[in-house]
Amino acid sequence: MNSPELKAFICRNSNLFWYTPGDKKENISPEFLVETILNYGSMDEIKTLIKIMGVKEISQVFFGAKGRKKLNYYPEIYNFFSLFFTRNA
């Protein structure tokens, strides 16, 4: 998960993780990364994340969210990406 490409991606989008201390941004969990990018990222950022992590890995993280973590996604985001990942992963 800590590939140099992924670290650079997090660095470029550090404004989305404004409440995470600077020294901890590179070590955020895959769950938190996917949730933040899908909820708040632009389409270009989402495409870049898919290019880096792969649609299957993001799908596993997305569908692996249970309980409270699942509720962290906006309803329209959860609905869209449920359909997207079911079809494409």
C-alpha positions in Angstrom: 0.0 0.0 0.0 2.9 2.4 0.6 4.1 2.6 -3.0 6.0 5.7 -4.0 3.3 6.4 -6.6 0.6 6.3 -3.9 2.6 8.5 -1.5 3.0 11.0 -4.3 -0.7 10.9 -5.0 -1.5 11.5 -1.3 0.9 14.4 -1.3 -0.7 16.0 -4.4 -4.1 15.7 -2.7 -3.0 16.5 0.8 -5.7 19.3 0.9 -8.3 16.6 1.1 -6.7 15.2 4.3 -6.3 18.6 5.9 -7.3 17.3 9.4 -4.6 14.6 9.3 -1.2 15.7 10.7 1.4 16.1 7.9 3.7 13.4 9.2 0.9 10.8 9.2 -0.6 11.5 5.8 1.6 9.0 4.0 0.5 6.2 6.4 -3.3 6.6 6.1 -5.2 3.4 5.8 -6.6 2.2 2.4 -10.1 2.5 3.8 -9.6 6.1 4.7 -7.9 6.9 1.4 -10.6 5.3 -0.8 -13.4 6.9 1.3 -11.9 10.4 1.1 -11.1 10.3 -2.6 -14.5 8.9 -3.5 -16.4 11.3 -1.3 -14.4 14.5 -1.9 -12.1 14.0 -4.9 -12.6 15.1 -8.5 -13.2 12.6 -11.3 -9.5 13.0 -12.3 -8.4 12.1 -8.8 -10.7 9.1 -8.7 -9.3 7.9 -12.1 -5.8 8.4 -10.9 -6.5 6.4 -7.7 -8.0 3.6 -9.9 -4.9 3.6 -12.1 -2.6 3.4 -9.0 -4.5 0.9 -6.9 -6.6 -1.0 -9.5 -10.3 -1.3 -9.7 -10.4 -4.7 -7.9 -8.4 -3.5 -4.9 -10.5 -0.4 -4.5 -13.7 -2.5 -4.9 -12.5 -4.8 -2.1 -11.9 -1.8 0.2 -15.2 -0.2 -0.8 -17.3 -3.3 -0.2 -15.3 -4.2 2.9 -16.7 -1.2 4.7 -19.2 -2.3 7.3 -21.3 -0.6 9.9 -20.1 3.0 10.7 -17.5 3.0 8.0 -20.1 2.2 5.4 -22.2 5.1 6.6 -19.2 7.5 6.1 -19.9 7.4 2.3 -22.5 9.9 1.1 -25.6 7.9 0.0 -25.4 9.0 -3.7 -21.6 8.2 -3.7 -22.3 4.8 -2.2 -25.0 4.0 -4.7 -23.0 5.1 -7.7 -19.8 3.2 -6.8 -21.8 0.1 -5.7 -23.1 0.0 -9.3 -19.7 0.9 -10.8 -17.7 -1.7 -8.9 -20.3 -4.4 -9.3 -20.1 -3.9 -13.1 -16.3 -3.2 -13.5 -14.5 -5.2 -10.8 
